[in-house]
Amino acid sequence: MLAIIGGRGLTQLANLKITHQQVMRTPYGEPSGAFMFGTLDQHEVIFLARHGYGHTIPPHLVNYRANLWVLREQRVSNIISVATVGGIRPDLKPGTIVVPDQIIDFTHGRDATFFEGRDKPFSNVDFTLPYSPSLRSRILRSAQAANQPCVDGGVYAATQGPRLDSIAEINRYERDGADMVGMTGMPETALAKELDLNYAIIAVVANYAAGRGDNLTGINVESVNATASAAMDRVRNILEHVVNHDD
């Protein structure tokens, strides 16, 4: 089964025919909200709004462990995260859709692993390829079938938030090899790896990062929200094709 985790601009999946919603309890606390069960083009899908359905949970307070634990318990095998990012690389202009293939973690203080305590064995999860190659391929093929331009690959810099970054910070991320910057990529990506779930991100470039493009002196948050919302129709179109491209 496929699960979709929605970020900014995707607090609901308009083309999802909801059959029921369910509030879940977990050993890791409360998830972001009720899980929406339904069908997308006659395929079973679970949807969750990462920041809550009123967009009230900031990135550093999202209970990533609870969210992913529930999806694993529901026998989900593939998870697509929809997230907004700021474009660092010049060609990643606002409105661009990207499927990143690498990530750098700049977050801190988040519950970043399921391996807790000293009384249980742990394993070193291989993070060489953070995102599922097969799921990434499926998304890219679906974007092509939907006639939606999509950039293949890029390095996602995961930052703490909820504030946006300074120009100096963006310069640092660029020197470190990042192409885009967002706030929710970690620990979600690593936790999915620990649970052996196929996970990939559809990243919507909602704005140029600080000091890039037209954001030399500041970022207009209203413009960010408008760009993200406008791009979500294209993302929904891609997702409709994803469910029909089973591997």
N, C-alpha and C positions, 0 to 999 in steps of 0.2 A: 504494500500500500504506500501511496505517496502522501507526505505531509508538506504543507507550505507554512512557513513562518513569515508573517508580514511585518515590515517595519514602517518607517515614516511614509505616509501616503497610501499605505495598504493595510488599514485597520479592519477592512472587511473585503471579502472576495465576492464581488458583485455577481459574477457568473457561476458561483457555487450554489447548487440547489441543496439547501440545508435540510437534513432529515431530523437531526436532533443536536442539542448541545449538552455538554456534560462538564461539571466541575469536578476536578480530580484532587485527591490528597496524595502526598508523596512523603517519603522519609526525609526529603530535603526541603520541606516547607511548601508554601503556596506557589503554584505556577502563575504566569502572567494573567490568566483569566480562564474563562470557560473555553473548552475545545469544541470547535464546530465540526460536526460530522456531516458529510453530504456527498454529492456527486458532481463531477465536472465532466461534461460531455459523456455522461453515463459511466464514469470511472469513479470508484470510491476515493475520497480525499479527506484528509483532516486539515483544518486551518486553525492557526493560532495567531493572535495579534501580540507581537513580542512586548510592546509597550503598554499592553492593556487596551481595552476597546475604547477608552476615552483618552488614549495616548498620555497616560499619567505616570508611567514608570520610566525614570531616566535610565540611560544605558548602564550605569554602574550599579544600579539596584535591581536590574532584571535577574530573576532567579533562573539562570540558564540551566542549572542542574535539574531543577524540578521540571522545567519544560521538556527537556530531552528525555528524562527518565520516563515521563508519561508516554511519550511517543514510542519509546522502545517497548513499553509494556503493552501498547496497543498494536504491537507487531508491525510497526512501520519499518520499512527497509530503506526508503529513499526520502531525504529531506531537502527541500529547496528553500533557502533563505532569500528573501527579497529585502534588500537594504539600500539605503541611499549613501552616497559617498561624495567627497569633494575631489575634483580632478586636479592632480599634480602634473601629470604628463600633458604636454601641450595639446595633443590630439583628443584628450578626454574632456571634451567641452560639455557644458550643461545639456542634458537630454540624452547623452550617450548611454547605451546599455553595455555593460561589461560582464564577462564571466571570468573572474580572477582565477589564477592557478597557484598563487603563492601568497603567504601572509607573514607579517612581522608583528609581534606582540609588544606594544608599548603600554599596556594596561597594568594596573597594580591593585592589590587589595581585593580582588574578586575571588569568589570560590571557583577555582580553576581546575579542579580534578575530583573524580569520584573516589580516589584512593586517599582515605583519611585514616588517621590513627596509626598505631604501631602493632596492632594485634592481628592484622590480616595481610596476606601477601599482596604485593603490587607488581605491576609490569610496566616496562618502559615502552610506551606506545610509539610506533614508527610514524614520524611526522614529516618524512621526506616529501611526500605529496599530500599536502593538507586536505585537498579536495578530491573527491571521487572522480577519477578519469572517465569512467563510464557515464556517470551522471552529467558531468560537464559536456561530454560529447552529445548526450541526449538533448541537453538544453540548446546547444549550438545548432544541432540538426533541426530542432523544432523552430528556432528563430529563423533559420533559412526557409523552412517550409511555410512559415507565417509571413515571409517577406519583411521581416523586421531586422534591420542592420544591428549587428552585435559584435563587439570586439572580443576576440579570443585571447584570453590571458592578460595578466597584469598582477602586480604585487600590491596587496591591500595592507595598509598600515592601520592597525587597530589601536585607537587611543582611548584615554580614560573618559573624557567628557564629564558632565554634559556641555561644558563650554566648548567653543570652537578654538582652533589653534592660532598661535601667533605666526607671523611670517618667518621668524627664526626657527620655530618648530617645524614648519613645513619644509624649510630649507634643509633641516636636519634629516627629515624623513626621506627627502629626495636623495640626499647624499648616501643614505642607507639603502637606497634602491627601490623605494616605494613609488608607485604610480598613482595611487589614490589613497584617500584617508577616510576612515569611518570609525564608529564607536562601538559596534556590536559584534564584530567578527570574532573576537576572543572574549571569554573562553569557549564560546559556542562551537567553533570549529574543532577545537581540541577535545571537547567533551563528546562530540559526535564520534570522533575517532576512538575514544576509550570504550564507547558502547558498540563499536563495530558497525556503525550506520553509514550508509552512502550519503554524503552531504556535499552540497555545492551552493554557491551564492550567485544570484542574479543581482548585480550592482547597478543602480541607476545613479548616474552623475547628476546631482542636483545643483551643483555650483562649482565654480573654480575654487580651489583652495586659496587660503590667504596669500596675498602677494602674487597671485597668478591671474591671467586674463584681465577681467574688469574689476577684480577684487584687490586693488592695490591699496586702498585705504579703509576697506570695511566690507562686510558681507551683509546683504539685505535678506533677512530671514524670510520675509514675505515672498520674495522672489524664489528662494530655495523651495518653499512649500509649494508654490505654484508650479514650478518646474517638475518637482517630484510627482505631484498629482497628475499632471498632464501626461507624464511618461507611463503611468500605471496602466492605462488602457492598452499600451503596447505590450507591457509585461503580462497582462491578463491574456492577451492574444497568444503570446508565446506559451504560457502555461496550458492553454487549451490544446495546443499541439503536443506539449510534453506528455500529457496523459495518453496520447495515442501513439507515442513512440517508445513502447516498451522494449527493453533490451532482452 
